[in-house]
Amino acid sequence: MKAVVYRTPLPIDHEDSLLDADVPAETCMKTLTAILAATSLLVACQPPDASAPSAPTSTPTLTVAATSDAMIWNAVAVADDGRIFVSAPRWTGTRGPSLARLDAQGRPAPYPDAAWNAWKPGDDAAHAFVNINAIHRDTEGGLWVVDTGSPDFGGAPLPGGAKLVRIDLARDAVLRVYPFDERIATPRSYVDDLRFHGRNAYLTDAGQPGLIVLDIDTGDARRVLDGTPFTTASEDRPIVVDGQVLRAPDGKPLRVHADPLEVSPDGQWFYFAPLSGPMWRIETRWLDTPGLDDATLAEHVEPWFDLPAVGGTAMDADGTLYFTDLAQNALRKRTPDGEVETILTDPRLHWVDAPYLDARGVLWMPAPQMDRVALFNGGEARTRWPVELLTLSLR
């Protein structure tokens, strides 16, 4: 498959965060040309129309695992011993801990301790959670926490605030903090989510469009594919929820750059996309090679799937991609042979964020209703309480 080549990074206006400001016409034309070329190749490589998926043979049943009248959790992870962990971004208006363990009754307790959850304006941001956007398990008993470092949506990270934190689940203690300086977490950054391959962690940046590659052993980090069409949200793909285009506080359509990401079960491929799609892929060997410039990396990026706007994704051991379709309030999947199927459509699946697939084949789906928080509704929260944590058995 021939890759789309994009050799010139997009200029970035550092005064706007998560939203792109006006740029010169010449730049727009170059960008449009690159995106149209990419889209043409993407369409040519697609299986039958992903917008008209086949129906499942039976209707699975959603289960409510926990509810909250205070936390607007957007991420979940489950330990091998069954412990459930949830996190909640500060800017949503959530109350309570940023990272919590749920007890048998679904009540949240600060994790790994109260001190890490006690940050307030003016405090040291390096050793407390400022704003968690994602949590994820590794295969070595670790829980990883992505802290954007900014208490405000789209705000610049505080000094020392943007970081990746690894917690030892056996000891319930922080093992290591990986700080991201201004070169990695820029003033426009919103470090979003992470996945692993070997001794590297890959992270998406939804604010300053790009990817971050972190060497877990040394702590060295570098940005790649900065400002390219592969990591930049297209103006032609708005985020639509309940038939309405989601708009930022300034009234413009919200554009969320590099967001969902996965690594293939064999570790060969890294998949990534803006929140509104489409999804691209690149072999991990290219990302794992330091010193390659963005023009060289771009030559190895391929279109993979016309992913719609999603709350999040999860990939099974056989390569099946599960994704939460925002426009349809639906859970859907793409099988390894490229077939797309709707598993379930339900009003409770309204903006399901960051689904997590556990070892038993249970899909955990936090439903934070992100589009209903006050930030996107003129300061008036429209969240329908309680916020639910849903599960669905896939096997």
N, C-alpha and C positions, 0 to 999 in steps of 0.2 A: 504494500500500500504506500503510495507516494505521500509524503508529509507536506503540510502547508508550511511555507517558509516565511517567517516574519523577522526581518533583520534590524529594524529600527525601533527601539523602545518608544512608547507613547510619552509625550511630555505630560507631567503631572502637575496640577495646580494644588499647591500645598495649603491653600486657604480653606478648601472644602474637605470634609471628611465623610467617606462613604458615598458621597455624591460628587459627580464630576462637574466642574464649572465649564463655562464656554471656552472653547479653544479655537485657534485660528482655522480658517476654512481649509487651508492647505493640509493642516494636520488631520482635520475631519475627513477630507477626501482620501488621504493615504490610509487612515484607519478603516474607513468604509470599504475601500478596495480590498484590504486584507481580510476583513470580516466576511465580505461577500464571497471571496475566493474560498475561505474556510467553510462557509455555509454550503457552498455548492458541492465541495468535496464531501462534506458531512452527509448531505442528502443522498449523494451517490452511493455512499457506503452503508446506508441504513437498511434494516430489514423492513418488512411491510409496515405501514403507517402505525407509529407508536401511539398516535392519538386515538386509535380505534382498537384497543386491546381486546383479546378474546376473554370471554367470561369464565370464571372458575367453575369447576364441576360441582362444588358444594360451598356453602357459606360458612366460614369459620366464625368462632364466637369470641368477642372481646370480653376481657375480664378487667375489672377495676382492682388494681393491686394496692393503691393508696390514693388518698385525696388530701388536699391542703386548702385551708382558708387564709393562708398567709404567704407561703412560698410560691413563686411563679417559676417552678423548676423547668429547665430546658435541656437537661442532660441527666443521664442515669448510667450507672455501671453496677455490675453484680459480681461479688467475690465468689470464689469456688465453694465457700462454705455457706453461701446463700445470703450473706449480708448485702443490703441494698444501699447504694449511695446516690444522692441526688445533689444537683447544684442549681443555683439561681443567679442570673445577672442582677447586679445592683440597680441598673437604670430602669428595670421594669417596674420598680416600686415594690419589689418583694420585701417581706419582713421575715426576720429570723436569720439563721446562719447562711453564709454563702455556700458552704459545703456541709452536707449533713448525712448522717447515717440514720436510716429509718428503723425504729424498733418494731417489735411484733405487732403493735397496734398502729403502725404507720406514723408514729410521732417522730419528728426530726431532732437529732442531737448534734451539736457542732462536731465536725470531724476535721483533722485528727484531734483537735482540742479547741477550747474556747478562744485561746490567744490568737490562733490563726484566723479566726472568724470575727475578731474584735476591732478590725480597722475602722477608723473614722477620719474625716478630713483633718489634716495636720499631722497624722501619725506617720511613722516610717512605713513606706510602701513595699520595702524589700522583703519583709518577713511576715507578711499578713496578706490575706486575699483581698484585693481591691475590687476586682470585677471578674468573676469566673465566667467564661463562655463555654468551656467544654471540659469533660473528664473522660478518661479512657483507660482501659486495662492493658497491661502488657502480659506476656506469657511467663514472667518471672516473679509473680506475686507483687507487682507494683501497680498503684493507682496514680495516673498522671493528671495534673490539673493545669489547664491553660488559663492564665490570668492576663487579661488585656492590659492591665495596669492603669486604666482610666475609669473613674467612677461614672463618667458620663458617656452616653452613646455617641461615638464619633469624636470624642475629645482626645487630646494628645495624652499619651501615657505619662504618668508621674515618674519622676526620677526613681529608678529601681523597681518600678511597679510592674512593667511588662516582664513576664517570666513564665517558665515551665517548672512545675513542682512535682517531684516524685515522692510518693508516700509508700512506705512498706506496710502492706496490709497485715502482715504477721505481727508487727510490733505497734501498729497504729501510730507511726512516727514518720516525720519528714526525713527522707534519706539525703535528698540533694535538691538544691535550687539552681536552675539554669537562668540567669538574668539575660535579658535582651537589651542591649544598648541602643542608642539612636540610629546606628547603622542598620540594625536588624528590625527593631520596632520603631519605625519613623514617627514623626508627629501626626501623620495621617493613618497610621496602622490601627487595625483591629484584628489582632492575632486570633484566629478563629477556632481551628480544630487540628487534630494530629492523628497520624498513623505511623507504624513502624516497619522497618525492613532492616534485618541484620542489626548493626550497631548505629543505624541512623534513624532519626525521627524526622518526619516530613510534616510541615504545618502550612496551612493556608492563611493568607492575609486578606480579609474582606474589606479593609479600608484602603490601604495602599496595595493595589492589585499585584500579587506576586506570591511566590512560595518561599518557605524557609526550610533549609536543610540543616539539621543539627547533628553533630557527632556526639553521641551519648557519652562516650568515654572521655573525650577531651573537653567537651563543652563548647567547641568552636561551632559557630553558626554562620551561614551565608545566605543571601537572597538570590533567587534565580527566577527567570522568566518575568522580570519586573515590568509591569506596564504593557504587557503583550496582549493581543486579543484573546489569548487562551485563558488569561487570568482576569480579564476586564469584563464587567457586566455590560452587555449590549443595550443600547437605548431601544432597540427593536424588540426586546423581550421583557416587558414589564412584569412585575410580580402581581398576579391577580388572585384575590381571595374573595369568595362569595360574590363573584362577578364584578368586584371593584378593584381598580388599580391601587396598590398600596403606595402611599405618598409619605415622604419625609416631612419633618416639621416645617420646612420652608415651602411646602406645597408641591415640590417636584416629585416625579415618580422615584421611589426609593431604588437605588442601585447598590446591590451588595456584590462585591467582587469575589475573588476566590474563596470558596466556602466548602461544599462537600468534597470528600476525598476518600479514596480506598486504595488498598494494595491487593493485587491478585493473590490467591492462595499459594501459588508457587513462588511468589515474590518477584516475578519477572516484570510486572507492569504496575505503574502508578497511575491512578485515574483521578481526575480533578475537574472542577467546573466552577464558574460563578454560580450564585444561588439560583439564578434563572436559566442556567444551562447555556449551551450544550456541554456535554462531558467529553474531555480529551483524555488521551493516554500517552505516556512516554515510558520507555523501558527504565527501570530503576538504575541500571548500570550507568546511564548517562547522568542522572541526578547524583549518583554516588561518586562521580569523578570530579574532584575539585579543579578549579582553574578553567573550566569550560565557560565561554561567554554565552550570553543569551541568544545571540545569533546562531551559534552552533547548536545549542540545545533546541532552539525552535525548529531546526531542520529535522529533529527526531520526534516532534510532537505529531500525533495522528488523531483525527476525529474518531470517536468511539460510539457515542450514543446521544441521540437528541433528547437529553434529559430535560423534563419540564422544570418549572420552578418548584423547589422542594424545601421541606423543613430539614430533611437529613436523609442519610443513606446508611445501609449496613450491608456487608457482603458475607455470604455463607462460604463454607469450606469448599463447595463445589463451584464457586464463582458466580452464583446467583446474586444479583444486585437487588436489594429491597429498597424502595424509596417512597417517601410520603409526598403525594401530589397535592400541592397547596390549593390549586384551582378546583380540584374535585373532592376535597376532604376524603382522600382515598389512600390506601396502601396498595402499592403496585410492585411488580417485580419484572426484571429482565433476566431471562435464563441465559446460560452460557452460549446457546445457539442463536441468541438474538431475539427470541420471542418475548413479547411484552404482554403481561396479564394483570388485570385488576383483581386483587385478592379480596378487598373489602372496601366498600364506601359507607361512611357513617358520619353523622354530624359531630360525633365525639372526636373524630380524627381531625378536627379543625386545628390547623397549624401544629401537627405533631412534629416535634423537633428531635434531632439526633437519636434515632432509634438504636437500641443496643441488642444484639443477638447473643444470648448466653449459650453455654456448652450443651444445654439440654434441648436447644432448638426453640426456646421461648424468646419472642421478640418483645422487648420492653419499650414502651412509647410514651414519653412525657408529652403532655399537650398544654404548652404554656400560653397558647392563643396570642402569640406575639403581636399580631396586627391589632389586637384589642387594647393594648396597654396605652396609658395616657399620652405617651410620647407621639403616637401616630394618630391621635384623635383630639387634637387641640387642647391637650391637658386634661381631658376627661376620660378616665379609665372605663372601658366597656367589658372588662374581664368578667366572664360568667363563672362564678364560684360554685363549688370548689374546683380548683385545678386538679386534674386527674393524671395519674400514672396508670397507663393501660398495658395489658399484656395480651399476647396472642400466641398460641402454640402452633408452630409451623410443621411439626412432625407427628 
